Amino acid sequence: MINGKTNATPDPSVIATPNPGFNELLLTSKTGGVAGNDIIYSVTTSTSAVITVAASGGTLSGGQDAAEVAPGTLVTITGDF
């Protein structure tokens, strides 16, 4: 279970965020860069569920190496320094 709802221990690999406008659950890797693309996931429901679930794939995707940016890319760094 993601975000520790089952056993009160947060998932070490991902954070789940609801996206109600699209009826989605967004999974974000806690591992930065391309290594986050190696996280495997699946979806299931209970036998009495009245909703349908589907995974967009078997692993997360879209992670990039922040050290490799295209020429002319605007990079913004925010936070406390």
Secondary structure, 3 states (H helix, E strand, C coil): CHHHCCCCCCCCCEEEEEEHHHCEEEEEECCCHHHHHHCECCCCCCCCCCCCCCCCCCECCCCCCCCCCCCCCCCCCCCCC
